[in-house]
Amino acid sequence: MKIIIIEDEKPAARLLQRKLEKVGLQVDTLLHSVEESLEWFQNNAHPDLIFLDIQLSDGLSFEIFEQIEIKSAVIFTTAFDEYALRAFKLNSIDYLLKPIDEDDLSIAITKFKNQFQKSIISSLDFEAIKRMLVNPIERTFKQRFTIKIGERLKMIPLDEVECIYSENKGTYLHTLDNRNYLIDGTLDHVETELNPEQFFRVSRKFIIPLKSIKDILVYSNSRLKVILPTYKEDEVIVSRERVNDFKEWLG
C-alpha cells in the first residue's frame, strides 16, 4: 500500500507519519506545498491513499486536483468546523480534525482498508467540497448552558464561563465566580456547539474562551501555559500539537 501525506507544517506531517507507523503503515512521501505536490504527481504513480491538508503554504490543496485527475483515496486532515465538512463525508474516505486523535486515525484507516479491499473507492467531487467551504451553511452557536441543580434549572450565559473541562469522565463548567457545574455531553460534543472565534480547545481536557485568558506563559516541551482568573485546580496547558493553531486563533 502506497501512502503520502500532503501537509505544509512539517512537524505535523512527521507526527502523523509516526502515528501511522505505530499502526503498521509506511508513508512513502511527505509533501508540503501545492507546487511540490504538482511536481511529484507529474513524475510518480498515484498512491493508494493521501492524507490531505486543505490549507497549504502556497494555496489550497484543491489547486493540485484542478490540474491533475486524482486516482487515490483521500483522508482529509483539517481544522475546519464540522458543519463545513459535510461534503468531506460524501466525497472522501474520512476526515480527521486537527490535532489528530490516534483512535480516530485507526478508525479512518480501517474504513479505508475495508473499501480498498472491496475496490469501492469513488472519485472525489472537489468542486462540491470547495463550494461547501467557501459558502458554508449559516449556523448559530450556543448562547448559554442550562444546568440542573437538584430540582432547579440554572441558566449560565457564556459570558460567565471561564473554562470548560473534563474530569473523571464528566464535563464541567468553571465560572468566573469560581464555581464548578457538571454539564451534559462530552467535551468533544460541547466543542461543536461553541463559536470557534470565541472558544478554543487547548487540549483534550480544556476548552477556554478568549475573554478569560489572563496571561500566557512559555511552558516546557514547546507548549504554553494559560493563566485564568480563578481556575486553579489544574494547569491549563496548550498541547504542543495545538500551539500554532492557538497562536493563530489569538490573532
C-alpha positions in Angstrom: 0.0 0.0 0.0 1.4 3.4 -1.0 0.6 6.3 1.2 1.6 10.0 1.0 1.0 13.0 3.3 0.4 16.5 2.0 0.8 18.9 4.9 2.5 22.2 5.0 3.5 22.1 8.6 6.5 19.7 8.6 6.3 18.8 12.4 2.6 18.0 11.9 3.4 15.8 8.9 6.2 14.0 10.7 3.9 13.5 13.7 1.2 11.9 11.5 3.8 9.8 9.9 4.9 8.4 13.3 1.3 7.7 14.2 0.8 5.8 11.0 3.9 3.8 11.6 2.6 2.9 15.1 -0.3 1.1 13.4 2.0 -0.7 10.9 1.6 1.7 7.9 4.6 3.0 6.0 4.4 6.6 4.5 6.3 6.8 1.2 6.4 10.6 0.8 5.8 13.8 2.6 4.8 16.8 0.5 4.4 20.4 1.9 3.1 22.7 -0.8 0.9 22.9 -3.9 3.9 23.4 -6.2 5.8 20.4 -4.7 2.8 18.2 -4.9 2.1 19.0 -8.6 5.7 18.2 -9.5 5.5 14.9 -7.5 2.2 13.8 -9.2 3.6 14.5 -12.6 6.5 12.2 -12.0 5.2 9.4 -9.8 2.4 6.8 -9.8 -0.6 7.9 -7.8 -0.6 6.4 -4.3 -3.4 4.3 -2.8 -4.1 6.8 0.0 -3.4 10.5 0.5 -3.6 12.3 3.9 -4.5 15.7 2.7 -4.4 19.1 4.4 -6.6 21.7 2.9 -4.6 24.9 3.5 -1.0 24.7 2.3 1.7 27.3 2.4 1.2 28.4 -1.2 -2.6 27.9 -1.6 -5.4 25.4 -1.2 -4.7 21.8 -1.9 -7.6 21.8 -4.3 -5.3 23.5 -6.8 -3.4 20.3 -7.2 -6.5 18.4 -8.3 -7.7 21.1 -10.6 -4.7 20.3 -12.7 -4.4 16.6 -12.1 -7.1 13.9 -12.1 -6.7 12.2 -8.7 -6.7 8.4 -8.6 -6.3 7.9 -4.9 -8.4 7.6 -1.8 -8.3 10.7 0.4 -8.5 11.2 4.2 -8.7 14.9 4.9 -6.7 16.4 7.8 -8.2 19.7 8.6 -9.1 22.3 11.3 -12.3 23.3 9.5 -15.6 23.4 11.5 -17.5 20.1 11.4 -20.5 21.8 9.7 -18.3 22.7 6.7 -17.3 19.1 6.5 -20.5 17.5 5.2 -19.0 17.4 1.7 -15.9 15.6 3.0 -18.1 12.9 4.4 -19.7 12.4 1.0 -16.5 12.7 -1.1 -13.7 11.1 0.9 -12.9 8.0 2.9 -12.9 10.1 6.0 -11.7 13.3 7.6 -9.7 13.9 10.7 -9.9 17.1 12.7 -6.6 18.5 13.9 -5.0 17.8 16.3 -5.4 14.2 15.1 -6.6 11.7 17.7 -5.0 8.2 17.4 -8.3 6.4 17.9 -9.9 8.5 15.1 -6.9 7.8 12.9 -7.3 4.0 13.4 -11.0 4.1 12.6 -10.3 6.1 9.4 -7.6 3.6 8.3 -9.9 0.6 9.0 -12.6 2.3 6.9 -10.1 2.8 4.1 -8.8 -0.8 4.2 -12.4 -2.1 4.0 -13.2 -0.1 1.0 -9.8 -0.6 -0.6 -10.2 -4.4 -0.4 -13.6 -4.2 -1.9 -12.5 -1.8 -4.7 -15.3 0.6 -4.0 -13.4 3.8 -3.6 -15.2 6.5 -5.6 -13.8 9.6 -7.3 -13.8 12.9 -5.4 -16.0 15.9 -6.2 -13.6 18.6 -5.2 -15.9 21.3 -6.6 -18.6 20.3 -4.1 -16.1 20.4 -1.3 -14.9 23.9 -2.3 -18.4 25.2 -2.5 -19.1 23.9 1.0 -16.0 25.6 2.3 -16.5 28.9 0.5 -20.2 29.1 1.3 -20.8 27.2 4.5 -24.3 26.9 5.8 -25.0 29.7 8.3 -25.3 28.3 11.8 -25.9 29.5 15.3 -23.9 28.7 18.3 -24.8 28.0 21.9 -25.5 31.2 23.9 -26.0 29.6 27.4 -25.8 26.4 29.4 -28.7 25.1 31.3 -27.6 23.3 34.5 -29.8 21.1 36.7 -29.2 21.7 40.4 -31.4 19.5 42.4 -34.9 20.3 41.4 -33.9 23.6 39.8 -32.6 24.6 36.4 -29.9 27.3 36.3 -29.0 29.2 33.2 -25.4 30.2 32.8 -24.6 32.7 30.0 -21.4 32.1 28.0 -20.1 35.5 29.3 -19.9 33.8 32.8 -17.9 30.8 31.6 -14.2 30.8 32.5 -13.4 27.4 31.1 -14.9 24.0 30.3 -13.0 20.9 31.3 -13.3 17.1 31.5 -12.6 15.1 34.7 -13.3 11.5 35.7 -15.5 11.0 32.6 -17.6 14.1 33.4 -17.7 17.5 31.7 -17.7 20.7 33.8 -18.2 24.4 33.5 -16.0 26.6 35.7 -17.5 30.1 36.0 -15.9 33.5 36.7 -17.3 33.4 40.3 -15.1 30.3 40.9 -17.8 27.6 40.8 -18.0 24.3 39.0 -21.0 22.8 37.4 -21.5 19.3 35.9 -23.0 19.6 32.4 -24.4 17.1 29.9 -22.3 15.8 27.0 -18.7 15.1 26.3 -16.1 17.8 25.8 -16.0 16.8 22.1 -19.7 17.5 21.8 -19.6 20.7 23.7 -16.8 21.9 21.4 -19.1 21.6 18.3 -21.7 23.9 20.0 -19.4 26.8 20.7 -18.3 29.6 18.4 -14.7 28.8 17.4 -13.9 32.5 17.2 -14.6 32.8 21.0 -13.6 29.4 22.3 -10.6 27.2 21.7 -9.8 23.6 22.6 -6.3 23.9 24.0 -6.0 20.2 25.0 -8.0 17.1 25.4 -9.1 18.3 28.8 -9.8 22.1 28.4 -11.8 24.5 26.3 -11.2 28.2 27.1 -12.9 31.4 26.0 -10.7 34.2 24.6 -12.0 36.7 27.2 -10.9 34.6 30.1 -7.2 34.5 29.3 -5.4 36.4 32.0 -1.9 35.6 30.9 0.1 33.2 28.7 3.4 31.7 29.8 6.0 29.7 27.8 6.0 26.2 29.2 8.2 23.1 28.8 8.4 21.0 25.6 7.3 23.8 23.2 4.0 24.2 25.0 2.2 27.2 26.5 0.5 27.7 29.9 -2.7 29.7 30.1 -3.5 31.6 33.3 -7.2 32.0 34.0 -8.8 34.4 36.6 -10.0 31.9 39.2 -9.4 28.3 38.0 -6.5 26.9 40.0 -7.4 23.2 40.2 -5.1 22.1 37.4 -2.6 23.7 35.0 -4.2 24.8 31.7 -1.6 23.7 29.1 -1.8 24.2 25.4 -0.7 20.9 23.9 2.3 21.0 21.6 0.2 20.0 18.6 -2.2 22.9 19.1 0.2 25.7 19.8 0.4 27.0 16.3 -3.4 26.9 15.8 -3.8 28.6 19.2 -1.5 31.4 18.2 -3.4 31.9 15.0 -6.7 31.9 17.0 -5.3 34.6 19.2 -4.9 36.7 16.1 
